[in-house]
Amino acid sequence: MTRHKIILISLLCASLPLLGLGCGNNEPRDAGVYKSTDGGETWEQKVKIDDKHDISGLSVNEVVIDGNDSNNVIIGTRENGIYRSSDGGETWQETSLQAGAIYALEFNPNDSSVIYAAGSVDEIGQIYKSSDGGSNWEEVYAETSDDTIVNDVTVDWYDPRTLYAGTSFGALLKSKDSGRSWVAIRWFEEDEWVEKIAVSYQDSRQLIIVSSDSLYQSNDGGETVTDIGDRIEPIGEKSYILDIVVHPQEEKYVYLIGQVGLLTSQDWGQTWQKINILSSPNMHTVTNVAVDPKDAQKIYFTFDSNLYKTSDGGENWSVKQFTTGKLRGLVVDPSDTSVLYTTVLAGQ
C-alpha cells in the first residue's frame, strides 16, 4: 500500500466518527440525537460538539424544545447528564450536570431560562433546576434512599411556580415555589412507581397520573385522585403505560401508549378508544408518543428502532427505520411542526 493511500485512509477513519460511523475495529456510532425537517420523512443525525468531539456514542433518553425559541434544545442522557444546543441541534455543549440518568426535562413556559430535570444521580432520585437556559444546574430535590428515580417533572402552565413530580417510591410530589420546597401530596403503593403526570390545558388543576399499575385522575391539583384504570381494562392492560400526552389545542384530547397499545381519549379520560397500529405492543420497545400541536390527526410514536407516523388519526401509518439503536425521546417543534427530534440509545 502506498504512503498516499495510508494517509487517505487515516484521514477518512478520523472523520467517520463525526458521521456516526466506524472504521476498522470501530463500531458504527448511531446513537445520540436525530432531527427531521420534513415531518419525519427523512432524518439526519445531529451529534456534533466540535470538529473533534461528538455525542454519537451517548445514550439519550429525553429531548425538549424551548417553546419560545426553537433553536434552544435540551437533551438528557442515560449516564452523562444534560447537554444543550442553541442552534437547533447543529452543535451541542456540555452543561454543569455531566453525570446521571435524566428521564424528564421541561421548560418554564413563561421564562425559557428556567428548566427542570428529573432522574437519578449516583443511584439517588433527584430533581435539578437551571435558571440560565440550561448551562448550569442546581439540585432542588433528592430522595433519601439509594436505588431511587424521579421519573417525571411537570410544570403547571397556568402557574409555573407549581410543579409536579413522580418517584419510584410511589410518591406524587408537588412544589408551589418553583422547586425550592416539595411535599408528597400522595403516596401510592410502595412498589407502584409514579411514571408520568399530564396537566390539562383546559384547567391546570386537572391531572392524569400514570403509575406502573394503573391510571389516575385528579381535579384538584393532585390532592385527591381517582383510579380510572377500569376505563382501559375493557381494551387491554392498564399497567405498563409508558407515555402520555395532551393535545394543546384540542384540550380534552389525550393519547397514551404502552403494553395496551396506542389509545386516545377525546373527553379527558372518561372514555378511551384504541388506535390500530402496525406492530404488536410490547412494554420493552414501545416507548414514546408525540402529537402535532396544530393537527390532532397527526401522531408519531417510537417502537424499537422504528418511528411510526399517521396523518389521519391512525387509519394509515408509515414506518421509518434510520438507526439500529432503540429510539427513546420524541418531540415535535411547536413553532414549526415539520421539525421533529428523536433520541437513540447506544449499543442497543
C-alpha positions as CSV (number, residue, x, y, z in Angstrom):
1,M,0.0,0.0,0.0
2,T,1.4,3.4,-0.9
3,R,2.1,6.1,1.6
4,H,-0.6,8.3,0.0
5,K,-3.2,5.6,0.4
6,I,-2.4,5.2,4.0
7,I,-2.7,8.9,4.7
8,L,-6.0,9.0,2.8
9,I,-7.4,6.1,4.8
10,S,-6.2,7.6,8.1
11,L,-7.9,10.9,7.3
12,L,-11.1,9.0,6.3
13,C,-11.1,7.0,9.5
14,A,-10.6,10.1,11.6
15,S,-13.6,11.8,10.0
16,L,-16.1,8.8,10.2
17,P,-16.9,9.1,14.0
18,L,-18.3,12.6,13.3
19,L,-20.7,10.9,10.9
20,G,-21.7,8.3,13.4
21,L,-19.7,5.7,11.5
22,G,-16.8,3.5,12.4
23,C,-13.5,2.4,10.7
24,G,-11.5,-0.8,11.1
25,N,-12.4,-2.3,14.5
26,N,-14.5,0.7,15.5
27,E,-18.3,0.0,15.7
28,P,-20.7,2.4,14.0
29,R,-21.9,5.1,16.4
30,D,-25.5,5.8,15.5
31,A,-26.8,6.9,18.9
32,G,-27.4,10.5,20.2
33,V,-30.0,12.7,18.5
34,Y,-31.7,12.7,15.1
35,K,-33.6,15.6,13.5
36,S,-36.2,15.7,10.8
37,T,-37.2,18.9,8.9
38,D,-39.9,17.4,6.7
39,G,-42.4,15.9,9.1
40,G,-40.5,12.7,9.8
41,E,-39.9,11.6,6.2
42,T,-36.1,11.9,6.4
43,W,-33.8,12.1,9.4
44,E,-30.2,13.3,10.0
45,Q,-28.0,12.5,12.9
46,K,-27.2,15.7,14.9
47,V,-24.3,14.9,17.3
48,K,-21.5,17.4,16.7
49,I,-19.8,19.1,19.7
50,D,-16.8,20.5,17.7
51,D,-14.5,19.2,14.9
52,K,-13.0,16.5,17.2
53,H,-15.9,15.5,19.5
54,D,-19.5,14.4,19.2
55,I,-22.2,12.6,21.2
56,S,-22.8,9.8,18.7
57,G,-21.8,7.3,21.4
58,L,-24.1,8.5,24.1
59,S,-27.5,7.0,25.1
60,V,-30.0,9.9,25.1
61,N,-33.3,9.4,27.0
62,E,-35.1,12.7,26.5
63,V,-35.3,15.8,24.3
64,V,-37.3,19.0,24.8
65,I,-37.6,22.2,22.7
66,D,-37.9,25.7,24.0
67,G,-41.5,26.8,23.1
68,N,-40.3,30.4,22.8
69,D,-37.2,29.8,20.7
70,S,-37.0,26.5,18.9
71,N,-33.2,26.9,18.4
72,N,-32.8,26.0,22.1
73,V,-32.9,22.2,22.6
74,I,-32.0,20.3,25.7
75,I,-31.3,16.6,26.0
76,G,-31.0,14.2,28.9
77,T,-28.7,11.2,28.7
78,R,-28.7,7.8,30.3
79,E,-25.3,8.3,32.1
80,N,-23.8,11.6,31.2
81,G,-26.2,14.2,32.5
82,I,-27.5,17.1,30.3
83,Y,-26.4,18.7,27.0
84,R,-27.8,21.8,25.3
85,S,-27.9,23.3,21.9
86,S,-28.6,26.9,20.9
87,D,-28.6,26.3,17.1
88,G,-31.3,23.7,16.6
89,G,-29.1,20.7,17.3
90,E,-26.3,21.6,14.9
91,T,-23.8,21.7,17.8
92,W,-24.1,20.6,21.4
93,Q,-22.5,21.9,24.6
94,E,-21.8,20.2,27.9
95,T,-23.6,21.6,30.9
96,S,-22.6,21.7,34.6
97,L,-24.6,18.4,35.1
98,Q,-22.3,15.8,33.5
99,A,-23.4,12.7,35.3
100,G,-26.5,10.7,36.0
101,A,-29.6,9.5,34.1
102,I,-32.1,12.1,33.1
103,Y,-35.6,10.9,32.3
104,A,-37.6,14.1,32.1
105,L,-37.0,17.7,31.1
106,E,-39.4,20.7,31.0
107,F,-39.1,24.4,30.3
108,N,-41.0,27.0,32.3
109,P,-43.5,28.2,29.6
110,N,-43.2,31.8,30.7
111,D,-39.5,32.0,31.2
112,S,-37.3,29.8,29.0
113,S,-34.2,30.5,31.1
114,V,-35.8,28.2,33.7
115,I,-35.7,24.4,33.0
116,Y,-36.3,21.4,35.3
117,A,-34.8,17.9,35.0
118,A,-35.7,14.7,36.8
119,G,-33.8,11.5,37.1
120,S,-31.2,9.7,39.2
121,V,-27.6,10.7,40.0
122,D,-25.4,8.2,41.8
123,E,-28.5,5.9,42.2
124,I,-30.4,8.6,44.1
125,G,-33.5,10.2,42.6
126,Q,-33.1,13.9,42.1
127,I,-34.7,17.0,40.6
128,Y,-32.5,19.7,39.1
129,K,-33.2,23.3,38.1
130,S,-31.4,25.6,35.7
131,S,-32.0,29.4,35.8
132,D,-29.7,30.3,32.9
133,G,-31.2,28.3,29.9
134,G,-29.6,25.0,30.8
135,S,-25.9,25.8,31.2
136,N,-25.8,25.4,35.0
137,W,-27.9,23.2,37.2
138,E,-28.6,23.0,40.9
139,E,-30.2,20.2,42.9
140,V,-33.6,21.2,44.3
141,Y,-34.8,17.8,45.5
142,A,-33.1,14.5,46.4
143,E,-34.5,11.2,47.6
144,T,-33.2,9.9,50.9
145,S,-32.6,6.3,49.8
146,D,-30.4,4.6,47.2
147,D,-31.8,2.9,44.1
148,T,-34.5,5.5,43.5
149,I,-35.5,7.5,40.5
150,V,-37.6,10.7,39.9
151,N,-39.4,9.6,36.7
152,D,-41.1,12.8,35.7
153,V,-41.3,16.5,36.4
154,T,-44.1,18.7,35.1
155,V,-44.7,22.4,35.1
156,D,-48.2,23.9,35.6
157,W,-48.6,26.1,32.5
158,Y,-51.1,28.4,34.3
159,D,-48.9,29.0,37.4
160,P,-45.3,27.9,36.6
161,R,-44.4,28.2,40.2
162,T,-46.3,24.9,40.7
163,L,-44.5,21.7,39.8
164,Y,-45.4,18.0,40.0
165,A,-43.0,15.1,40.1
166,G,-43.3,11.3,40.5
167,T,-40.9,8.9,42.1
168,S,-40.1,5.2,42.0
169,F,-41.1,5.0,45.7
170,G,-44.7,5.8,44.8
171,A,-44.7,9.5,45.7
172,L,-46.6,12.2,43.9
173,L,-44.6,15.3,44.7
174,K,-45.7,19.0,44.5
175,S,-43.9,22.3,44.8
176,K,-45.6,25.7,44.9
177,D,-42.5,27.8,45.0
178,S,-40.6,26.9,41.8
179,G,-38.9,23.9,43.3
180,R,-37.5,25.4,46.5
181,S,-39.6,23.1,48.7
182,W,-41.6,19.9,48.0
183,V,-44.4,18.0,49.6
184,A,-45.5,14.4,49.0
185,I,-49.2,15.0,48.4
186,R,-50.0,11.4,47.6
187,W,-48.4,8.0,48.3
188,F,-49.3,5.1,46.1
189,E,-48.3,1.5,46.9
190,E,-44.6,1.2,47.7
191,D,-43.8,-0.8,44.6
192,E,-46.1,1.3,42.4
193,W,-44.0,3.8,40.5
194,V,-45.4,7.2,39.6
195,E,-44.3,7.3,35.9
196,K,-45.9,10.3,34.2
197,I,-48.0,13.3,35.0
198,A,-50.1,15.1,32.4
199,V,-51.7,18.5,33.1
200,S,-54.9,19.6,31.4
201,Y,-54.6,22.6,29.1
202,Q,-58.2,23.4,29.9
203,D,-57.8,23.5,33.7
204,S,-54.3,23.0,35.1
205,R,-55.8,21.6,38.4
206,Q,-56.8,18.6,36.3
207,L,-54.2,15.9,36.2
208,I,-53.9,12.4,34.7
209,I,-51.2,10.4,36.6
210,V,-49.7,7.2,35.1
211,S,-48.3,4.7,37.6
212,S,-46.7,1.3,37.0
213,D,-50.0,-0.3,37.9
214,S,-52.8,1.9,36.7
215,L,-54.1,5.3,35.6
216,Y,-55.4,8.0,37.9
217,Q,-57.2,11.3,37.6
218,S,-57.3,14.4,39.8
219,N,-59.4,17.6,39.6
220,D,-57.8,19.4,42.5
221,G,-54.1,19.5,41.7
222,G,-53.3,16.0,43.0
223,E,-54.8,16.4,46.5
224,T,-57.3,13.7,45.7
225,V,-57.1,11.1,43.0
226,T,-59.5,8.6,41.4
227,D,-58.3,5.3,39.8
228,I,-59.6,5.3,36.3
229,G,-57.7,2.2,35.2
230,D,-61.0,0.3,34.8
231,R,-61.9,2.5,31.9
232,I,-59.0,1.0,30.0
233,E,-59.3,-2.6,31.1
234,P,-62.1,-3.5,28.5
235,I,-59.5,-2.6,25.9
236,G,-56.3,-4.1,27.4
237,E,-53.6,-4.0,30.0
238,K,-53.9,-0.9,32.3
239,S,-50.4,-1.3,33.6
240,Y,-47.1,-0.6,31.8
241,I,-48.3,2.6,30.2
242,L,-45.0,4.2,29.0
243,D,-46.1,7.7,27.8
244,I,-49.0,10.1,27.8
245,V,-49.5,13.4,26.1
246,V,-52.3,16.0,26.0
247,H,-53.1,18.0,22.8
248,P,-52.5,21.7,23.5
249,Q,-55.3,22.9,21.2
250,E,-57.8,20.0,21.4
251,E,-57.7,20.4,25.1
252,K,-59.6,17.3,26.1
253,Y,-57.7,15.0,23.7
254,V,-55.2,12.6,25.5
255,Y,-53.0,10.0,24.0
256,L,-51.3,7.1,25.8
257,I,-49.1,4.3,24.7
258,G,-47.8,1.1,26.3
259,Q,-48.4,-2.6,26.5
260,V,-52.1,-1.8,25.8
261,G,-51.1,-0.3,22.5
262,L,-52.0,3.3,21.4
263,L,-55.1,4.7,23.0
264,T,-56.9,8.1,22.7
265,S,-59.5,9.9,24.7
266,Q,-61.4,12.9,23.5
267,D,-63.1,13.6,26.8
268,W,-60.2,13.9,29.2
269,G,-60.0,10.3,30.1
270,Q,-63.7,9.5,30.5
271,T,-63.7,7.1,27.6
272,W,-60.9,5.5,25.6
273,Q,-60.6,4.2,22.1
274,K,-57.9,2.0,20.6
275,I,-56.0,3.3,17.6
276,N,-54.8,0.5,15.4
277,I,-51.1,0.3,14.9
278,L,-48.9,-1.9,12.7
279,S,-46.9,-3.5,15.5
280,S,-47.8,-5.7,18.4
281,P,-47.4,-3.7,21.6
282,N,-44.6,-4.6,23.9
283,M,-43.7,-2.8,27.1
284,H,-39.9,-3.0,26.3
285,T,-40.0,-1.4,22.9
286,V,-42.9,0.9,22.5
287,T,-41.7,4.0,24.3
288,N,-42.9,7.5,23.4
289,V,-45.8,9.2,21.7
290,A,-46.0,12.7,20.3
291,V,-48.7,14.7,18.5
292,D,-48.6,17.6,16.1
293,P,-49.7,20.5,18.3
294,K,-51.6,22.0,15.3
295,D,-53.2,18.8,14.0
296,A,-54.7,16.2,16.3
297,Q,-54.8,13.7,13.5
298,K,-51.0,13.6,13.1
299,I,-49.5,11.2,15.6
300,Y,-46.0,9.8,16.0
301,F,-44.6,7.0,18.2
302,T,-41.4,5.1,18.6
303,F,-41.2,1.3,18.6
304,D,-37.8,-0.3,19.0
305,S,-35.7,1.1,16.1
306,N,-38.7,2.4,14.2
307,L,-40.7,5.6,14.1
308,Y,-44.3,5.4,13.1
309,K,-46.4,8.3,11.7
310,T,-50.1,8.8,10.8
311,S,-51.6,11.9,9.3
312,D,-55.2,10.6,9.5
313,G,-55.7,9.6,13.2
314,G,-54.4,6.1,12.7
315,E,-56.2,4.9,9.5
316,N,-52.9,4.7,7.7
317,W,-49.3,4.5,9.0
318,S,-45.8,5.0,7.6
319,V,-42.7,3.5,9.1
320,K,-39.1,4.8,9.2
321,Q,-36.0,3.0,10.4
322,F,-32.9,5.2,10.3
323,T,-30.8,3.7,13.1
324,T,-30.0,0.3,14.6
325,G,-30.4,1.7,18.1
326,K,-33.6,1.9,20.0
327,L,-35.5,5.2,19.8
328,R,-36.5,6.9,23.0
329,G,-37.3,10.6,23.3
330,L,-39.6,12.2,20.7
331,V,-40.8,15.8,20.3
332,V,-42.5,18.0,17.6
333,D,-41.4,21.6,17.3
334,P,-44.5,23.7,18.3
335,S,-43.4,26.7,16.1
336,D,-42.7,24.6,13.0
337,T,-44.4,21.2,13.1
338,S,-42.4,19.9,10.2
339,V,-39.4,19.7,12.6
340,L,-39.0,16.7,14.9
341,Y,-36.3,15.3,17.2
342,T,-35.9,11.8,18.4
343,T,-33.2,10.3,20.6
344,V,-31.4,7.0,20.4
345,L,-29.8,4.6,23.0
346,A,-26.2,3.5,22.3
347,G,-25.4,-0.2,22.0
348,Q,-29.0,-1.4,21.9
